[in-house]
Amino acid sequence: MRKHFLISILALIVVNNIQSQTRGTKIGYIDMEYILQNVPNYAEANVQLEQKAQKWKQEIEAKKIEIDKIKEALKAEKALLTKGLIEEREMEIKFLENEMLDFQQKRFGANGDLMIQKSLLVKPIQDQVFTAVQDIAEAKKYDFIFDKSSDLTMLFSAKRFDVSDQVLRVLNRAEKREQLTKKELQAEDAKESKEDAADENPALAERQKALDEKKIARDKAIADRKLAQEAKKQESEERRQKIIADREAKKNGTVSASTKIEDKTSGATDDKETAKIAAQEAKQNQINARAKTLEDRKKVIEDRKKAVEERRLRTIEVRDSIKKAREEQIKLKQ
């Protein structure tokens, strides 16, 4: 019985080794410096710390200037002073120099205030990063994840193995979720699922990136078109207001007789101008409505294409996973 039990354990170990060799080792890396620079809380606190460091440097510089002044004064008065007074002044200078060095060491030394405060600032974020890295490693089956900014020498690192952006997303998600409503949380979950799927499939990620870039360009073109239309409307409105103001001026008799004579001859022209403006506005509204319809159709077509492509990719993934599972079963049987 014991012999059968040992054989079963050995068989399980062998199967696990075969599976791990078949799957291959999955390695990723993070760039801690990049992550810290993109965490808002750290960036704000770091700016405050830099301001403190600048203040300490100014204090050291002021002490140095004061010592230099005393040295220059001693040099100028040395011929007039007794030996005892000279020694007293030199001792004072030595004391001030030691005091300045002690202050410099206290602020900027290896165990100084700057290093201690930097450590206190970084530690909570590092803890969050390490937790996020462990979660990502377990969820995505990574065997090793290294820190690119540590003492580990990385002679080459392909961008596809960089999981820094995934870690940043995990950190930002936790902060965002505290401020979202239930409906917004559902939308955020859907967005997170898409981002995770993109992480697993680089081809899908590239496609999504291209789609996003196209959408940004399209939105910019629409915004530019709207601005141009608004400018044209504003111009038309100003022209219309001017015509109305001129008519009101005629009615109130606030224009000269010569102007009235001219206005009688130009009244028909004003009416034509108003009709022309109204026709232009109507035409522009038709163009806007047509453009919106075309944009909506284009969006529907793109959404359909995207859905078809996602279904196709999922089908390929499922087919590949079934194929791998069959191959593993065949290997185990052999």
C-alpha positions, 0 to 999 in steps of 0.5 A: 500500500505504501509502495503504491502511494509513493509511486503515485506521488512520483508520478504526479511530480513527473507530470508536473515537471513535464507540464512546466517544461511544455509550458515554458518559463514565463518571465516579466519585469517592472520599472519601479522608477517609471511606476513611482513617477506615474503615481500622483501621490508620490509625485506630489510628496516628492515635489514637497521633499525637493522643496525642503532639500532646496531650503536646506541647501540654501541654509548650507550656502548661507553658512558657507558665505558667512564663514568666508566673510569671517575668513576674509576679515581675519586675512585683512586684520591679521597684521593688526591682531595679537597672536591670541586674538588670531587663534581665537578667530581661527578657532571660531572659524573651525567651530563654524565649519564643523557646525556646517559639516554636521548640518550637511551630514544631518540633512544629506548624509547616508542616514540623513533627513532626506534619505529617511523621508524618501524611504518613508515616502516610497515604502507604502507605494513599494508595498502596494507595488509588490502586492500588485506584482504578486496578484499579476504573477498569480493571475497570469502565471508568471514564473519570475518578475524582476525590477529593471531599476534595481541592481539586477543587470538587464542587458536587454529587455523586450517591451512585451515582457514589461508589466509596469503599466499593468501594475500602474493600472492595478494601483489606479483602479483601487484609488478610482473605485473608492469614488465610483457609483455602482453603475460606474463600477460596472462600466469600469469592470468591463473596461478592466476586462478588456485591458486584461484581455489585451495584456494576454493577447499582444496582437489584440492590444496592438489592434485596440491601440490602433482603433483608439488612435483612429478614434482620437483622430476622428474625434479631433476632426469632428471637434475641428469641424464643429469649431468651424461651424460655430465660427461660421454661425457666429459670423452669420449671427453678427451679420444678422444682428447688424442688419436688425440694428440698422433697421431699428436705427431707421425706425427710430430716426437716428440716422441722417437723411442721406443715410435714409435715402441710401437705406431705401435703395439698399433695403431690398439688398438687406432683405436679400442678405437676410434670405441668403443667410437663412438659406446658408444656415438651412444648408449648413444644418442639412450638411451637419445632419448628413455628417452625423448620420454618416458618422453614426453608420460608420461607428455601427460598422466599426463596432460590428467589425470589432465584435466579429474580430473579437469573436474570431480571436476568442475562437482561435484561442479556444481552439489553440487551448483545446489543441494544446490540451489534446497534445498534452493528453497524447504525451501523457498517454505515451 
